[in-house]
Amino acid sequence: MSGRSIPSSNRRRALFGSALLGSLLLGESHADLYRNVPPGGNFALEDWNITIPADADGGNSGDALILRPDLIAGPQGYQGRWFNTDKNDGAMTFWAPLNGATIGGSSSPRSELREFPLIWNGAGSSVLDAMVKVVQVPSDGMVIVGQVHGHGSPPLIMIYYLYDHAAGTGQVIAKLQETPIQGPPYSKHVLATGVDLGETFSYQLKVENNRAMASVDGGEPARMAMSPAWDGENFYFKAGAYLHMHGDSASEGGRVKFYRLAASHPNDGLLINSRAILPPARAGSPYLEQLYSTGGRGGATWKLVSGHPPAGLRLAPDGVLSGTPEARAVSERAHWFMVQVSDVNGSTHAKTFSIVIRPAAE
């Protein structure tokens, strides 16, 4: 077992990024997440299934349920006690109690999305982007919020929040598995410190050209060249609330809120190259902006993957953002939402955009 941490200068950089992100969320920008729809109404879940910590009878004595993508995707998709939309801010919320049902040989409960049916290898390019807030942890302080999992092997990358109850604050840590056998050798990297319960942070997991990377708030990533032992292995992303312990309590557990989630597989050079900050719009005035991408194999198709444009604007499949912003969208803070472009071969790339809506002209 090894426990390598990134240098303290990089940890400080990650902390600075976290503070900056918090100020953007609270003071300068906000996501448009509807509060009266299931998570599938705010996030593109067509390529995910979910494991919830309840059996087919709603109890915890049988195997945990796995719900297919068609059951959770869209504004009429599933939501329940363990997976729902927060009524205060629209966040996609995962709840895993200590006494929840389990599956797959793990004794730890989870409420967790799994990329499905897609699997991929380490030779291409695959990225998971997320913005999260851990609001409850169990007694050991640990909640896993994202994974690059092997198909039939352990996680290549695991990113988790670890709260110190005595100190009253937490860390975000990445574990990189060096071989496709559970246990040592692996490395652990502290990517951010001083992250409080209820504090928003973003993370990115990336596998590209047989290199594994994990970063927090755009800070210096933890990196690992993948051993040839991983050759021939396939992977998928996971995201949610996965515990590292179990017990008898129905009230103790992990609760995680997601404000952004997108899996991308930008192969063949596919890239969204429009600027992330869009030209401002004015309430009551028509608006039109074309989003652009390069690379890929042609046939670019666009969709929303996290959040929505401000009221009155719509994104078309050809990448045109248009409409007439409504007065209720006026704000000094920028609205942000995440879009994805895909080509005819299924390569995808996601990017977050922001736009300010100004008052109507006098």
N, C-alpha and C positions, 0 to 999 in steps of 0.2 A: 504493500500500500504506500502511495506517496501522497503528499498534501501540498503541492506547490501553489503559491499564490502569485498573482501578478504584482509587479512592483507597486509600492505605496503611491508613487506619483501618478500611476494609471488609476489607482483606486480613487484618488482625489479628483481626477478628471471625470470619472464616472459619477462621482457625487455631484460635481458641478453640473454635469449634464442633467442629473435628476432634478436639481433645484431649478434649472432653467426650464425643464419640461413642465414642472409643477406650476411655474409662473405663467407659462403659455396656456396651460389648461384652465387655470383659475382666473387669469386676468386678461388674456389676449385672444383666446380662441376657445371654441367648444365644438364638440361633435353633435350632429343632429341625429339622435337616437330616439325613435318613437317609444313611448312608455306603455302603450296600450296594445302591443303586439308581442307574440312569442319571440324568442331570440332569432328565429329564422326570418322574421320580418325586418331585422336590422343587419343581419350578417348572412353572407352567402354560405349556406351549409349543405349545398347539393353534393359536395364531395367529402362529407364527414358522416360517420356514425357516432353514437354516444353510448358509453357505459354508465348506467346509473346505479347507485348503491341500494337497489331494491330487487327482490325476486319477482316472479310472475304473479304472486299473490299480494304484492305490496309489502311483504315482510323482509326478513334478513336471514332466513334459514336456508334458502336455496341459492342458486347461482344468480349473480347480478345480471340484470337485463341489458341487452345490447339492442339499441333502436336503430333501424336502417335510415339512410339519408332521406328517403322519401317520407319518413314519418316526422322528421325534425325540420326539414327545409321549408321555407316560405312563410308567409304571414299567418297561415293556418296550422303551422307545425306544432309539435309537442312542446308543452312546458308543464312543469310540475314542481313539487317540493324541492327536487334536487337540481333542477335546471330551469331557469326562468329569467324574465326581464325585470330588473329592478324598477319599481314604480317611481322612484325619485329621480333617477338619472338615465334610465334606459339601458344600463349596462347588462351584458350577458353574464348571468351569475350562476356559479357552480357551488353546490353544497355537498360535502361528504362527511357524515357523522362517523364516529369511531365504531359504532355497532352496525355499520352498513353492510349489505351483502357484498360478496367478493366473487371473483372469477379468474380463471386462467392461472391457477397455481399461486396467486398472490393472496396473502392474508390481510392486506391493507385495502380499505375501501377507497373508491374513487368515483368522482363525477367528472368524466373526461371524454373529450372528443378525440376521435381517431380518423386520420385521413383514410378514406375508403371510396372506391376499391383500388385506387392508384397506389402502386409501389414503384420504387425507383432505386437506382444504384448510385454509388459515390462518384462515378466518373463524370457525371453531368453537373448541373447546377440546380440546387434546390434551396429555398429560403422560407423561413417562417418568421413573420413579423407580428408582434403582439404588443398591446398596451394594457397593463393590468394593475389591479389594486388588491392586495391581500388584506382582508378585513377581519379574519378570524383564523387562529391557529390552534392545534391541540397542545397538550402539555409538553410534548417534545419540541414544539416550536416550528416544525418542518412541514411545508406544503410544496409539492412538486407542481410547477405551473406549465412546463413544456418539456417535450422530449423529441429526439430523433430516435425512433425505435427500430431495432432490427426485425426483419420478418422471420421469426423463428430463432432469434438471438436477442441478447440484452440490449438496452439502450446504448447507442453510440454517444449521444449527448443527453444529459439531463440537467435542467435548470430549475433551481428551487429557492424558495424564500425560507430563511432560518431566523426565527425570532428569539432573542434572548430575554426571557421574562424578567430576569434580575436587572438587566440594563435598560429595559424598556424600549429597545430598538432592534433592528434586524439587519441581515446581510442578504445579498443575492449571490448565489454560488452556482457555478457550472461544474459538473462532473463529466469528464471525457474518458470513455472506456477504450483502452488501448487494444484489446483483442475481443473477438466475439464470444468470450467465455465470461460468465458472470463472476465478478470478484477482481482481485488484483491481477495484472497491473492496471491502474487508472490514476488520473490526476484530478485534483479539485482546485478551482480557481475562484477566489473572491473577486467578484466583478463590481460590487458596490457595497458600501457600509453606511450605517446611519439611516437606513430605510425604515421608517416607522410603519406600524400597522395603519392601513388606510391611506398610505402614501402611494401615489401613482408612479409607475416606472414602465419603461418599454424594454423589450428584449428582442434580439434577433438570433436565430439559429440558422446556420448555413453550412451546407456540404457542397463542395465544388472542387473538381479535379482531385478527388481523393484526399481532401483536406477538410477537417471538421473545425468549425468556429462557433463561438458564442460570445455575445456582447450585450451590454446593458446601457440604455440611454445614449447610444452612439459612442461609447467609450472604447478604449483599446480592447480588442477581442482576445479571448483565450483561443489558442490555436493548437492543432495537433495534426501532423501528417499521419494519415491512416496506414496502419500496418497492412502488408499484403495478405494477412490473415482475413481481412475484411473483403478481399476480392471475391466476387460471386454472391455476396450478401445483398439483399434488397432492404429498403427502409420505407418508413412512413412517419409523418408528424403526429404528435399528440399534444393536446392543450386542455387545461382545466384545473381541477383540484384533486390531487392524488396524494394520499397520506403515506407516512412511513411507519405507522403504528396502527394498532386496532385495540378495541376494548369494548366495554359494555354500555358506554354512555351514548344516549341519543342526542344530547345537546352539545357535547364536546366534539370538535372536528375542524375542518378547514372550509373556509368560504372565500371564494375568489371572484372578482368582478373584472370582466374584459370589456374594454372600450374599442379595441381594434384587434382584428385577427385576419391574417391572409397568408395562405401558402402559395408560393410561386415556384415555377419550374421554368426559368427563362433560358431555355436552350436555343440553339441556332442564332444566338445574338439578339434575341427578342428584348426590347427595351422601350419603356415609355420615356420619351425625351422632352415632353412638354414641361415647362417650368412648374414647380410645385405651388408657387404662389400665383394664383390666377388674377387677371385684371379685375378690379373692383366692379361691382354692379350697383345699380341704383333702383330702389324700390319704385315700381310702377313703370319702369322703362324696359323695353325688350333687351334681352341679352343673348349673345351667341358666341361661343368659344369652341373651336375645334381642338380636341386632344390628338396628339400624334405619337406614333411609335415607329421604331426602326427594327430591322432584322426579322427573324421568324421566317415562316414558310408561306406567308401570305394569308389573306382572308381574315384580317384583324377584326375581332369582335370584342366589344367593350361591355362591362357590367359593373355594378356596385358590389363591393365585397364587405365593407364596413361603413355603417352610417348612411346618410342621405344628403344630397345637396340642400341648400336653404329652400324654404317654402317658396314655391313658384318656379323653381328650376328643375329640369329633368335631364338625365343622361340617356342618350339614345345608343343603340348597339353599334352605330358607326362612329362613336366617340364625340358626338356633338353635344355640348352642354348648352341648353337653351331654355327660354321661357321668360316670364316677367316676375321678378322677385316681389313677394308680398311685403306689405308694411311691417308685419310681425317679425320678419327676418332681419330688420334693421338692428345693427348692433355695432358697438365700437370694437368688439372682439371678432376675430375671424371665425367663420364656420369652417370645419374640416370634414372630409369624407375620404374614403379609400376606394379606388377603382382598380379593375384588373382588365388587361387585354389578353386575348388568347389567339393563337394562329390555328391553321387547319390541322396541324399535327398535335394539338393539345398543349403546346408550350404556352406558359403563362408568365406575366409579370404584373405585379401590383405596386401602386404608388399612392401616397397620401397627398391630397390637394387641399388648399385653403383658399377662402374667398371672403372678402369683406362686402357687406351689403350697406350701402349708404342711404340716407333719407331721400325721399322723392325731391326732385328739383322744384324750387319755388317759382 
